[in-house]
Amino acid sequence: MKTTIRTSRRKSSGDNVNNDYLEIVRVLRLGKREREEEEEEEEEEREDLTMAVAGGFARVLPSSFECRSDPDFSTGSEKFNSTGNRFTGKTNSFPICGSFNSGLSSSLIFRFPPNFVRQLSIKARRNCSNIGVAQVVAASWSNNNNGNSVPNVSAVDSAAAATEIEIDEVKAVVDVNGDNSKINNNNNNNGVQLSGLAALKASFLCSDGSIAVHAGERLGRGIVTDGITTPVVNTTAYWFKNSDELIDFKEGRYASFEYGRYGNPTTESLERKISALERAETTLFLASGMCASTVLMFALVKKGGHIVTTTDCYRKTRIFIQDYLVPNMDITVTVIDPADIDGLQSALDQNNVSLFFTESPTNPYLRCVDIELVSKICHSKGALVCIDGTFATPLNQKALSLGADIVLNSATKYIGGHNDVIGGCISGSEEVVSKIRKLHHVLGGVLNPNAAYLFIRGIKTLHVRIKQQNSTALEMAKILEAHPKIVRVHYPGLPSHPDHDIAMQQMTGFGGVVSFEVDGDLHTTKKFIDALKIPYIAPSFGGCESIVDQPAIMSYWDLTQDGRAMFGIKDNLVRFSFGLEDFEDLKADILQALATL
C-alpha cells in the first residue's frame, strides 16, 4: 500500500535541508541498496545535481503545469496553464452536489513508494514536511503504471537540484505519469483519485448541514495545513519572492492578496463557506452588517439614482438612506409595504430605479416579500434586487435561487450564533459583488481574521442551532397566540400571519424570532419583560442565549409615541429571540411572566 503525504508550502534552504533532499533521492533511486555503498559517490553526485539546475523543475512536471484556482471537475482530464509555483488566490464559488468547482477543492496529494518514509533517517523524516521536491519525485515514481519502476534519473536529478521550490495547494488531486508529459485522472484504486473524491463530495456534501461543517475547509483551503480547523492568519501584508513575481502579480499572472485590506486566507475560507450555503458565485465579508449595507448601496446606487425599500426594516438602514444618501447623493426613495406589488411596479415605471432593497423576513414584524415575483418585476426594468436575509439565514431561505441578485446577512446574528462576534456578508454573482468589493478595498471595513475564525466555528453548528430555534419559536408562537394576555403574534410560520403563504413557498423554516403584542401599554409590557428570568434584555438576536427587547424602549426611545407610531412601532410590542435553552424551561418562564400581569 502506498503512503500518501500532502505537499507543504513551506520553503526550505540551507545545507541541512539539501542533505535531506539528497537522502530522499538516494532512497528513491537505490531502494534497498545499502547507503554505505554510495557514500564515496556523494560529492560527485552533488556536482551532477548542481549542473542539472538549468533543467530545473521543468523536467519533473510539464511546462503547462500550474496550481489553478478553479479546476473544472466536470471533465475527465484537468489542464493547467503556466504561471508559477506559489498560489494564494481567491476562489469563493461552491457547486451544489454533483457539480464540483473550487469551493471545496482538494489539496495536491502525491503518492510515495512503499515504506518510503521509514527508509529515511530520523532527521530527514523530521524535515519531511519541508521537502516539496521529494514529493514531486515520489509522485513521478509512484504514479507510473508499473509500480516497481524507478524514477527517471534526469527527473530525480533536476528535482533534487531545485533546493528552493515552493509547492502550494492545488485545487485537484492529480497524477504525474512516468514520462512527465501530462496531468491525468486515472480511475484506479491505487491511491487517492479524482473520481474517488468526486464521489466523496457527492455523498457527504449534498445537505446544508454537511456544507455548513465542511465547505471552504474540507479537501482544500487557501492555507496548507493538516489541522482540522482553519488557522488564523494574522498578517497585514503578503510578501513577494522577487520583483519579477511582483510584476507578475500586477499583470495578472500571479495571485496574491498583497495587502490585508484586500483579503486574508482565514476570511477567504469563511467566504467560501457562506457562498456554499447561499449557492452564490462569491461572497464578501465585512466588519459589520451595517458596513455591508452601506458599502453595497454606495457601490450600486449612483448619484441621482432611485431606491425602493419597505416600510418595515431595520431602523439604522432607514436612517442611512434618508439622512445620508438622500441629501448627500441626490438619491430619491420610494417606500412601500412589503406586499405592495402594485406600488413596486409604479415606482419602477415612474423612476429609473437602481436597487430594490428589502429584508425578508423584516424587522420586527417578520413580513415576507415574494422574492421570485419582485425579482422578475425588477429585472424587467433593469433594477437590482437585494434581500437582507438575516432573519431567515441561508438555511431557511435561498434568496439567490429565488431570483435575487444579492443576499446580505448580518452575520453577527445566527451565522456567528454565539453573541460574541460582529460581521456582515454580501453574496451574489461575481459581476455584482466585484463592484462592491472594489469600493470596499478603498473604504476598508475589513473583518479581523480572528473574527473570521469565530464565524467559521459558529457556522459549523448553524444547522443544528437553526433546527432547534425554528422548532422552539414555532411552538411558542402557537402558545402565545392562544394566550388571553397576548393581543397578536407576528410569526410567518402561523397561518394568521399576512405573508404566511409566501413564507411557506420560499422558506424551509421560519427562524427563531417571534414578535408579539402584550395586552396592555408600555408599562404593562415593561413589567412582563422584567418578570422574565431566562432571556437577556439586549439588542440583537440569533445567538445561543435567548434575548428579549421592547422596541419602543430599545430602538425608538428617542422618538415620541407618535413618532414611533409613524414607523409602526407599538408600545406593547415585544421581540423575543429564542436561544438554545430547553423548550419547556422557556415556556414555563414566559407563562410565569405573563401570569404577573
WOQUI-V254275 format. One record per backbone hydrogen bond with DSSP energy under -1.0 kcal/mol. CO is the residue of the C=O (numbers start at 0). NH is the residue of the N-H. E is the energy in kcal/mol with one decimal. If there is no record, write none. Layout:
BEGIN
co:CO nh:NH e:E
co:CO nh:NH e:E
END
This chain:
BEGIN
co:2 nh:111 e:-3.3
co:4 nh:109 e:-1.1
co:13 nh:17 e:-2.0
co:14 nh:18 e:-2.5
co:15 nh:19 e:-1.7
co:16 nh:20 e:-2.6
co:17 nh:21 e:-2.5
co:18 nh:22 e:-2.2
co:19 nh:23 e:-2.2
co:20 nh:24 e:-2.4
co:21 nh:25 e:-2.5
co:22 nh:26 e:-2.1
co:23 nh:27 e:-2.4
co:24 nh:28 e:-2.4
co:25 nh:29 e:-2.5
co:26 nh:30 e:-1.9
co:29 nh:32 e:-2.1
co:34 nh:37 e:-1.3
co:38 nh:41 e:-1.4
co:40 nh:44 e:-2.5
co:41 nh:45 e:-2.3
co:42 nh:46 e:-1.9
co:43 nh:47 e:-2.1
co:44 nh:48 e:-2.7
co:45 nh:49 e:-2.3
co:46 nh:50 e:-2.0
co:49 nh:52 e:-1.5
co:51 nh:55 e:-1.8
co:55 nh:58 e:-1.1
co:56 nh:59 e:-1.7
co:56 nh:60 e:-2.0
co:61 nh:64 e:-1.9
co:65 nh:67 e:-1.3
co:67 nh:170 e:-1.1
co:71 nh:74 e:-1.0
co:84 nh:167 e:-1.2
co:95 nh:98 e:-2.5
co:99 nh:72 e:-1.4
co:101 nh:104 e:-1.0
co:107 nh:6 e:-1.4
co:109 nh:4 e:-1.5
co:112 nh:115 e:-1.7
co:114 nh:118 e:-1.2
co:116 nh:119 e:-1.5
co:120 nh:124 e:-2.6
co:121 nh:125 e:-2.1
co:122 nh:126 e:-1.5
co:126 nh:129 e:-2.3
co:127 nh:130 e:-1.8
co:129 nh:131 e:-1.1
co:131 nh:135 e:-1.8
co:132 nh:136 e:-2.5
co:133 nh:137 e:-2.9
co:134 nh:138 e:-2.1
co:135 nh:139 e:-2.2
co:136 nh:140 e:-1.9
co:137 nh:141 e:-3.7
co:138 nh:142 e:-2.3
co:145 nh:148 e:-2.0
co:151 nh:155 e:-2.4
co:152 nh:156 e:-3.0
co:153 nh:157 e:-2.5
co:154 nh:158 e:-2.1
co:155 nh:159 e:-2.7
co:156 nh:160 e:-2.0
co:160 nh:162 e:-1.8
co:169 nh:171 e:-1.4
co:174 nh:183 e:-1.6
co:176 nh:179 e:-1.7
co:181 nh:176 e:-1.0
co:183 nh:174 e:-1.2
co:185 nh:187 e:-1.1
co:188 nh:190 e:-1.2
co:192 nh:196 e:-1.9
co:193 nh:197 e:-2.4
co:194 nh:198 e:-2.0
co:195 nh:199 e:-2.0
co:196 nh:200 e:-2.9
co:197 nh:201 e:-2.2
co:198 nh:202 e:-1.7
co:199 nh:203 e:-1.8
co:200 nh:204 e:-1.8
co:206 nh:210 e:-2.3
co:207 nh:211 e:-2.8
co:208 nh:212 e:-1.2
co:209 nh:213 e:-2.6
co:210 nh:214 e:-2.7
co:213 nh:216 e:-2.1
co:213 nh:217 e:-2.2
co:216 nh:219 e:-1.6
co:232 nh:234 e:-1.0
co:235 nh:259 e:-3.4
co:241 nh:245 e:-1.6
co:242 nh:246 e:-2.6
co:243 nh:247 e:-2.5
co:244 nh:248 e:-2.1
co:245 nh:249 e:-2.5
co:246 nh:250 e:-2.0
co:247 nh:252 e:-3.2
co:247 nh:253 e:-1.1
co:248 nh:251 e:-1.5
co:256 nh:258 e:-2.7
co:257 nh:237 e:-2.0
co:258 nh:261 e:-2.0
co:263 nh:267 e:-2.8
co:264 nh:268 e:-1.8
co:265 nh:269 e:-1.6
co:266 nh:270 e:-2.6
co:267 nh:271 e:-2.3
co:268 nh:272 e:-1.8
co:269 nh:273 e:-2.2
co:270 nh:274 e:-2.5
co:271 nh:275 e:-2.2
co:272 nh:276 e:-1.8
co:273 nh:277 e:-2.8
co:274 nh:278 e:-1.0
co:274 nh:279 e:-2.4
co:281 nh:427 e:-2.1
co:283 nh:425 e:-2.4
co:285 nh:423 e:-1.8
co:287 nh:291 e:-1.9
co:288 nh:292 e:-2.2
co:289 nh:293 e:-2.7
co:290 nh:294 e:-2.2
co:291 nh:295 e:-2.0
co:292 nh:296 e:-2.1
co:293 nh:297 e:-2.5
co:294 nh:298 e:-2.3
co:295 nh:299 e:-2.1
co:296 nh:300 e:-2.2
co:301 nh:304 e:-2.3
co:304 nh:331 e:-2.2
co:305 nh:353 e:-2.7
co:305 nh:354 e:-1.4
co:306 nh:333 e:-2.4
co:307 nh:356 e:-2.6
co:308 nh:335 e:-2.5
co:313 nh:317 e:-1.6
co:314 nh:318 e:-2.5
co:315 nh:319 e:-2.2
co:316 nh:320 e:-2.0
co:317 nh:321 e:-2.7
co:318 nh:322 e:-2.9
co:319 nh:323 e:-1.3
co:319 nh:324 e:-2.1
co:320 nh:325 e:-2.2
co:323 nh:327 e:-1.7
co:324 nh:328 e:-2.0
co:324 nh:330 e:-1.2
co:328 nh:303 e:-2.1
co:331 nh:306 e:-2.4
co:333 nh:308 e:-2.6
co:335 nh:310 e:-1.9
co:336 nh:339 e:-2.2
co:338 nh:340 e:-1.7
co:339 nh:343 e:-1.6
co:340 nh:344 e:-2.5
co:341 nh:345 e:-2.4
co:342 nh:346 e:-2.2
co:343 nh:347 e:-2.2
co:344 nh:348 e:-2.0
co:345 nh:349 e:-2.1
co:346 nh:350 e:-1.3
co:350 nh:352 e:-1.5
co:353 nh:383 e:-2.0
co:354 nh:307 e:-2.4
co:355 nh:385 e:-2.8
co:357 nh:387 e:-2.9
co:361 nh:365 e:-1.5
co:366 nh:361 e:-1.4
co:368 nh:370 e:-1.6
co:369 nh:373 e:-2.7
co:370 nh:374 e:-2.0
co:371 nh:375 e:-1.7
co:372 nh:376 e:-2.2
co:373 nh:377 e:-2.7
co:374 nh:378 e:-2.6
co:375 nh:379 e:-1.5
co:377 nh:380 e:-1.3
co:377 nh:382 e:-2.6
co:378 nh:381 e:-1.2
co:383 nh:355 e:-2.8
co:384 nh:404 e:-1.6
co:384 nh:405 e:-2.0
co:385 nh:357 e:-2.1
co:386 nh:388 e:-1.0
co:386 nh:407 e:-2.5
co:387 nh:359 e:-2.0
co:388 nh:392 e:-3.1
co:392 nh:396 e:-1.3
co:395 nh:507 e:-2.2
co:397 nh:401 e:-1.2
co:398 nh:403 e:-2.2
co:399 nh:402 e:-1.2
co:405 nh:386 e:-2.5
co:406 nh:426 e:-2.6
co:407 nh:388 e:-2.2
co:408 nh:410 e:-1.3
co:408 nh:424 e:-2.3
co:409 nh:412 e:-1.9
co:410 nh:415 e:-2.6
co:412 nh:416 e:-2.7
co:422 nh:411 e:-1.3
co:423 nh:285 e:-3.6
co:424 nh:408 e:-2.3
co:425 nh:283 e:-2.8
co:426 nh:406 e:-2.3
co:427 nh:281 e:-1.9
co:428 nh:432 e:-2.7
co:429 nh:433 e:-2.0
co:431 nh:435 e:-1.1
co:432 nh:436 e:-2.9
co:433 nh:437 e:-2.1
co:434 nh:438 e:-1.3
co:435 nh:439 e:-2.5
co:436 nh:440 e:-2.3
co:438 nh:442 e:-2.8
co:439 nh:443 e:-2.7
co:444 nh:286 e:-1.9
co:447 nh:451 e:-2.1
co:448 nh:452 e:-1.9
co:449 nh:453 e:-1.6
co:450 nh:454 e:-2.2
co:451 nh:455 e:-2.5
co:452 nh:456 e:-2.5
co:453 nh:457 e:-2.4
co:454 nh:458 e:-2.7
co:455 nh:459 e:-1.2
co:457 nh:460 e:-1.3
co:458 nh:461 e:-1.8
co:460 nh:464 e:-2.6
co:461 nh:465 e:-3.1
co:462 nh:466 e:-1.6
co:463 nh:467 e:-1.6
co:464 nh:468 e:-2.8
co:465 nh:469 e:-3.0
co:466 nh:470 e:-1.7
co:467 nh:471 e:-3.0
co:468 nh:472 e:-2.4
co:469 nh:473 e:-2.1
co:470 nh:474 e:-2.2
co:471 nh:475 e:-2.5
co:472 nh:476 e:-2.4
co:473 nh:477 e:-1.8
co:474 nh:478 e:-1.9
co:475 nh:479 e:-3.0
co:476 nh:480 e:-2.3
co:477 nh:481 e:-1.2
co:479 nh:482 e:-1.2
co:482 nh:485 e:-1.5
co:484 nh:518 e:-2.7
co:487 nh:516 e:-2.8
co:489 nh:514 e:-1.9
co:490 nh:493 e:-2.3
co:493 nh:496 e:-1.8
co:496 nh:499 e:-1.8
co:498 nh:502 e:-2.6
co:499 nh:503 e:-2.5
co:500 nh:504 e:-1.4
co:501 nh:505 e:-1.9
co:502 nh:506 e:-1.9
co:511 nh:577 e:-3.0
co:513 nh:575 e:-2.9
co:514 nh:489 e:-3.9
co:515 nh:573 e:-2.8
co:516 nh:486 e:-2.7
co:517 nh:519 e:-1.7
co:520 nh:524 e:-2.3
co:521 nh:525 e:-2.2
co:522 nh:526 e:-2.0
co:523 nh:527 e:-1.9
co:524 nh:528 e:-2.2
co:525 nh:529 e:-2.2
co:526 nh:530 e:-1.2
co:528 nh:531 e:-1.0
co:535 nh:547 e:-3.0
co:543 nh:579 e:-3.3
co:545 nh:535 e:-2.4
co:546 nh:576 e:-3.4
co:547 nh:537 e:-1.3
co:548 nh:574 e:-2.7
co:549 nh:552 e:-2.3
co:549 nh:553 e:-2.8
co:550 nh:554 e:-1.7
co:550 nh:555 e:-1.8
co:555 nh:558 e:-1.8
co:559 nh:563 e:-2.7
co:560 nh:564 e:-2.1
co:561 nh:565 e:-1.4
co:563 nh:566 e:-1.1
co:563 nh:568 e:-2.3
co:564 nh:567 e:-1.6
co:569 nh:572 e:-1.3
co:571 nh:517 e:-2.3
co:573 nh:515 e:-2.4
co:574 nh:548 e:-1.9
co:575 nh:513 e:-2.7
co:576 nh:546 e:-2.1
co:581 nh:585 e:-2.2
co:582 nh:586 e:-2.8
co:583 nh:587 e:-2.4
co:584 nh:588 e:-2.2
co:585 nh:589 e:-2.4
co:586 nh:590 e:-2.4
co:587 nh:591 e:-2.2
co:588 nh:592 e:-1.8
co:589 nh:593 e:-2.2
co:590 nh:594 e:-1.6
co:593 nh:596 e:-1.5
END
